[in-house]
């Protein structure tokens, strides 16, 4: 089979599309023929910071839509040819305050999904939602599950809330926008790009402002209950200043600086809630799939790349050119 492989050079320049061996599934595993692998910022971080290219060839990727090619001896729930998606977590079954010890995400440290064929535990596989295409399903799980846990498990948003999404464009935030609107919440987005602001408004956002504006000034007439923070150090203080006293900030990423200075006294006088979040459990994944089917939610698919163009695809994500999800076709 062919796979996207990282080796020899650190970073995106170490990616090639070449032949690799594929193993047969074990008794409780399935062999999948991949249709689309969803590209996430995590995949860029893996090849730039986590995987040592001198340690041997490595296949990145956490998301995929696929068809069942072969089932292990003890697998009874699937038939060859069925269209499926995967849960990209290993070792986190029930919803909990934090992932259990030993939890990992598919695509590091073990090989991931960016290959023509992959082997997965059968318990990590579900039938593709009927309302999604294979392209849509391939870019769903990691980002949509991250957004689902951020919005509902951690943020506890309701139709009464006003949500601020700084830096709209990522797959997670486009899902967060759709999820919030599905339950009737008011959503405000920010962006450096006027085009992305317009597209977010077309997707259902109630208001859009520039990221570099003074949010307190331009949003003086708003009461923001929850801020979903993923930019990091460049905007974190602005997010704290924008949320109402007693409001909540949920953070799941940092595309800029990992650190910033916090005025602790003003923070505790403001009675703010600061929550962290990362992806989600298999239980939450199942709940998320039911939620998107109930509300007929589709991913925002920005662009599809061929596997041969893997370096271009990774660079596109790294440079934040996307509004929504990016996929790689196999």
C-alpha positions as semicolon CSV with decimal commas, in nm:
position;residue;x (nm);y (nm);z (nm)
1;X;0,000;0,000;0,000
2;X;0,097;0,367;-0,021
3;X;0,109;0,598;0,280
4;X;0,214;0,948;0,378
5;X;0,541;0,890;0,563
6;X;0,750;1,121;0,779
7;X;1,122;1,041;0,795
8;X;1,478;1,175;0,755
9;X;1,395;1,548;0,792
10;X;1,220;1,737;1,072
11;X;0,899;1,911;0,976
12;X;0,685;1,916;0,665
13;X;0,980;1,870;0,429
14;X;1,022;1,519;0,574
15;X;0,688;1,403;0,432
16;X;0,667;1,176;0,128
17;X;0,401;0,951;-0,025
18;X;0,551;0,606;-0,072
19;X;0,503;0,231;-0,040
20;X;0,468;0,082;0,309
21;X;0,368;-0,259;0,440
22;X;0,020;-0,320;0,576
23;X;-0,047;-0,582;0,844
24;X;-0,343;-0,815;0,875
25;X;-0,604;-0,741;1,144
26;X;-0,600;-0,926;1,475
27;X;-0,901;-1,107;1,620
28;X;-1,072;-0,787;1,747
29;X;-0,953;-0,554;1,472
30;X;-1,064;-0,447;1,126
31;X;-0,868;-0,366;0,811
32;X;-0,997;-0,045;0,654
33;X;-0,957;0,091;0,302
34;X;-0,921;0,465;0,364
35;X;-1,120;0,710;0,152
36;X;-1,036;1,043;0,319
37;X;-0,806;1,131;0,606
38;X;-0,892;1,450;0,792
39;X;-0,596;1,685;0,842
40;X;-0,566;1,857;1,181
41;X;-0,320;2,100;1,338
42;X;-0,213;1,812;1,559
43;X;-0,071;1,636;1,252
44;X;0,147;1,939;1,176
45;X;0,265;1,950;1,538
46;X;0,354;1,580;1,525
47;X;0,584;1,610;1,223
48;X;0,735;1,939;1,341
49;X;0,780;1,876;1,712
50;X;0,694;1,523;1,828
51;X;0,819;1,263;1,584
52;X;1,196;1,221;1,557
53;X;1,253;1,164;1,183
54;X;1,568;0,963;1,261
55;X;1,368;0,708;1,463
56;X;1,227;0,549;1,147
57;X;0,935;0,597;0,909
58;X;0,611;0,715;1,069
59;X;0,257;0,757;0,930
60;X;0,070;1,058;1,076
61;X;-0,305;1,119;1,079
62;X;-0,590;1,081;1,330
63;X;-0,912;1,098;1,124
64;X;-1,050;0,881;0,846
65;X;-1,353;0,765;0,658
66;X;-1,316;0,419;0,510
67;X;-1,476;0,095;0,398
68;X;-1,438;-0,237;0,576
69;X;-1,190;-0,449;0,384
70;X;-1,142;-0,740;0,628
71;X;-1,259;-0,826;0,980
72;X;-1,083;-1,014;1,257
73;X;-1,208;-1,353;1,373
74;X;-1,399;-1,212;1,673
75;X;-1,557;-0,914;1,497
76;X;-1,929;-0,967;1,442
77;X;-2,071;-0,615;1,396
78;X;-1,930;-0,529;1,052
79;X;-1,941;-0,667;0,700
80;X;-1,691;-0,612;0,422
81;X;-1,776;-0,306;0,214
82;X;-1,952;-0,110;0,491
83;X;-1,873;0,262;0,504
84;X;-1,741;0,369;0,845
85;X;-1,566;0,641;1,043
86;X;-1,324;0,601;1,331
87;X;-1,297;0,731;1,687
88;X;-0,941;0,868;1,705
89;X;-0,880;0,800;2,073
90;X;-0,731;0,499;2,251
91;X;-0,810;0,425;2,614
92;X;-1,084;0,680;2,699
93;X;-1,424;0,509;2,692
94;X;-1,651;0,684;2,945
95;X;-1,700;1,058;2,985
96;X;-1,486;1,188;3,271
97;X;-1,332;1,507;3,409
98;X;-1,004;1,434;3,228
99;X;-0,858;1,156;3,010
100;X;-0,738;0,851;3,203
101;X;-0,373;0,763;3,237
102;X;-0,243;0,594;2,924
103;X;-0,484;0,771;2,691
104;X;-0,345;0,831;2,341
105;X;-0,467;0,975;2,014
106;X;-0,434;0,778;1,692
107;X;-0,145;0,915;1,488
108;X;0,122;0,943;1,756
109;X;0,311;0,770;1,901
110;X;0,171;0,484;1,689
111;X;0,115;0,509;1,313
112;X;-0,196;0,696;1,205
113;X;-0,457;0,708;0,932
114;X;-0,284;0,869;0,632
115;X;-0,251;0,550;0,429
116;X;-0,446;0,352;0,173
117;X;-0,512;0,083;0,434
118;X;-0,512;0,097;0,815
119;X;-0,585;-0,150;1,095
120;X;-0,805;-0,029;1,383
121;X;-0,966;-0,186;1,693
122;X;-1,323;-0,272;1,596
123;X;-1,455;-0,083;1,899
124;X;-1,315;0,240;1,748
125;X;-1,524;0,205;1,434
126;X;-1,883;0,312;1,371
127;X;-2,109;0,309;1,066
128;X;-2,083;0,635;0,876
129;X;-2,375;0,870;0,954
130;X;-2,617;0,839;0,664
131;X;-2,645;1,214;0,605
132;X;-2,269;1,259;0,554
133;X;-2,064;1,189;0,244
134;X;-1,739;0,997;0,279
135;X;-1,551;1,325;0,234
136;X;-1,747;1,487;0,516
137;X;-1,712;1,186;0,745
138;X;-1,337;1,173;0,687
139;X;-1,288;1,520;0,839
140;X;-1,533;1,480;1,124
141;X;-1,424;1,303;1,437
142;X;-1,127;1,474;1,602
143;X;-1,235;1,834;1,549
144;X;-1,609;1,777;1,597
145;X;-1,552;1,577;1,916
146;X;-1,317;1,846;2,048
147;X;-1,584;2,109;1,982
148;X;-1,859;1,894;2,134
149;X;-1,672;1,848;2,464
150;X;-1,571;2,215;2,473
151;X;-1,926;2,338;2,416
152;X;-2,136;2,091;2,613
153;X;-1,929;1,886;2,859
154;X;-1,706;2,175;2,968
155;X;-1,885;2,495;2,862
156;X;-2,240;2,373;2,937
157;X;-2,380;2,613;2,679
158;X;-2,754;2,666;2,641
159;X;-2,984;2,871;2,420
160;X;-2,958;3,151;2,677
161;X;-2,584;3,201;2,621
162;X;-2,380;3,434;2,401
163;X;-2,060;3,265;2,281
164;X;-1,743;3,434;2,156
165;X;-1,524;3,238;1,915
166;X;-1,193;3,422;1,858
167;X;-1,005;3,331;1,541
168;X;-1,281;3,159;1,341
169;X;-1,142;2,937;1,068
170;X;-1,025;2,617;1,230
171;X;-1,226;2,299;1,197
172;X;-1,300;2,295;1,570
173;X;-1,438;2,648;1,572
174;X;-1,655;2,593;1,265
175;X;-1,807;2,294;1,444
176;X;-1,842;2,503;1,763
177;X;-2,032;2,766;1,563
178;X;-2,267;2,508;1,414
179;X;-2,321;2,330;1,748
180;X;-2,397;2,656;1,930
181;X;-2,648;2,764;1,666
182;X;-2,809;2,419;1,675
183;X;-2,906;2,474;2,041
184;X;-3,010;2,834;1,982
185;X;-2,718;3,025;2,134
186;X;-2,598;3,363;2,008
187;X;-2,251;3,346;1,846
188;X;-1,994;3,619;1,788
189;X;-1,676;3,542;1,594
190;X;-1,350;3,723;1,538
191;X;-1,101;3,694;1,253
192;X;-0,807;3,873;1,093
193;X;-0,971;3,804;0,756
194;X;-1,272;3,995;0,628
195;X;-1,350;3,702;0,396
196;X;-1,360;3,459;0,688
197;X;-1,585;3,697;0,881
198;X;-1,829;3,708;0,591
199;X;-1,824;3,330;0,552
200;X;-1,886;3,284;0,925
201;X;-2,188;3,515;0,902
202;X;-2,314;3,306;0,610
203;X;-2,273;2,996;0,829
204;X;-2,500;3,146;1,095
205;X;-2,281;3,363;1,318
206;X;-2,478;3,656;1,460
207;X;-2,189;3,901;1,457
208;X;-1,827;3,921;1,339
209;X;-1,548;4,157;1,445
210;X;-1,179;4,189;1,365
211;X;-0,944;4,002;1,598
212;X;-0,720;4,308;1,631
213;X;-1,009;4,538;1,732
214;X;-1,069;4,645;2,091
215;X;-1,335;4,387;2,174
216;X;-1,459;4,575;2,479
217;X;-1,522;4,879;2,266
218;X;-1,687;4,712;1,967
219;X;-1,882;4,463;2,181
220;X;-1,988;4,708;2,454
221;X;-2,351;4,623;2,389
222;X;-2,299;4,245;2,426
223;X;-2,295;4,022;2,735
224;X;-2,061;3,733;2,660
225;X;-2,116;3,423;2,871
226;X;-1,859;3,182;2,725
227;X;-1,537;3,239;2,530
228;X;-1,383;2,946;2,342
229;X;-1,009;3,020;2,336
230;X;-0,769;2,853;2,095
231;X;-0,539;3,138;1,986
232;X;-0,345;3,147;2,311
233;X;-0,114;3,416;2,442
234;X;-0,193;3,677;2,176
235;X;-0,562;3,701;2,270
236;X;-0,605;3,536;2,609
237;X;-0,619;3,858;2,811
238;X;-0,862;4,005;2,558
239;X;-1,084;3,699;2,609
240;X;-1,079;3,744;2,987
241;X;-1,162;4,113;2,947
242;X;-1,447;4,037;2,706
243;X;-1,633;3,771;2,907
244;X;-1,888;3,886;3,165
245;X;-1,808;3,872;3,537
246;X;-1,874;3,514;3,646
247;X;-1,843;3,396;3,286
248;X;-1,646;3,103;3,147
249;X;-1,341;3,065;2,926
250;X;-1,280;2,721;2,775
251;X;-0,941;2,670;2,612
252;X;-0,839;2,378;2,393
253;X;-0,540;2,508;2,199
254;X;-0,276;2,777;2,149
255;X;-0,189;2,861;1,790
256;X;0,023;3,153;1,915
257;X;0,220;3,176;2,242
258;X;0,163;2,913;2,510
259;X;0,208;3,163;2,796
260;X;0,086;3,508;2,901
261;X;0,085;3,716;3,221
262;X;-0,232;3,698;3,431
263;X;-0,349;3,957;3,683
264;X;-0,467;3,707;3,942
265;X;-0,640;3,963;4,164
266;X;-0,862;4,096;3,887
267;X;-0,932;3,738;3,782
268;X;-1,063;3,621;4,116
269;X;-1,252;3,945;4,178
270;X;-1,422;3,883;3,845
271;X;-1,527;3,533;3,960
272;X;-1,425;3,392;3,621
273;X;-1,420;3,022;3,533
274;X;-1,120;2,894;3,337
275;X;-1,152;2,541;3,193
276;X;-0,922;2,328;2,980
277;X;-1,039;2,069;2,730
278;X;-0,888;1,816;2,489
279;X;-1,074;1,599;2,240
280;X;-1,318;1,365;2,422
281;X;-1,418;1,015;2,524
282;X;-1,573;0,741;2,313
283;X;-1,901;0,801;2,498
284;X;-1,896;1,170;2,401
285;X;-1,808;1,073;2,044
286;X;-2,122;0,858;2,025
287;X;-2,326;1,145;2,170
288;X;-2,173;1,383;1,917
289;X;-2,266;1,154;1,627
290;X;-2,627;1,145;1,750
291;X;-2,626;1,524;1,786
292;X;-2,509;1,591;1,429
293;X;-2,762;1,344;1,290
294;X;-3,045;1,498;1,493
295;X;-2,958;1,850;1,378
296;X;-2,846;1,752;1,024
297;X;-2,506;1,914;1,080
298;X;-2,246;1,887;0,803
299;X;-1,877;1,974;0,828
300;X;-1,752;2,285;0,654
301;X;-1,515;2,124;0,401
302;X;-1,265;2,387;0,289
303;X;-1,041;2,184;0,057
304;X;-0,943;1,832;-0,046
305;X;-0,584;1,744;-0,139
306;X;-0,451;1,433;-0,308
307;X;-0,212;1,224;-0,098
308;X;0,070;1,306;-0,339
309;X;0,033;1,672;-0,240
310;X;0,079;1,604;0,132
311;X;0,343;1,874;0,185
312;X;0,116;2,135;0,028
313;X;-0,176;2,018;0,245
314;X;0,024;2,036;0,570
315;X;0,155;2,383;0,478
316;X;-0,198;2,503;0,403
317;X;-0,311;2,409;0,754
318;X;0,005;2,545;0,918
319;X;-0,049;2,884;0,756
320;X;-0,417;2,893;0,869
321;X;-0,546;2,942;0,514
322;X;-0,850;2,726;0,579
323;X;-1,203;2,807;0,691
324;X;-1,327;2,467;0,802
325;X;-1,183;2,124;0,745
326;X;-0,914;2,001;0,509
327;X;-0,899;1,642;0,387
328;X;-0,652;1,418;0,207
329;X;-0,794;1,172;-0,048
330;X;-0,650;0,823;-0,090
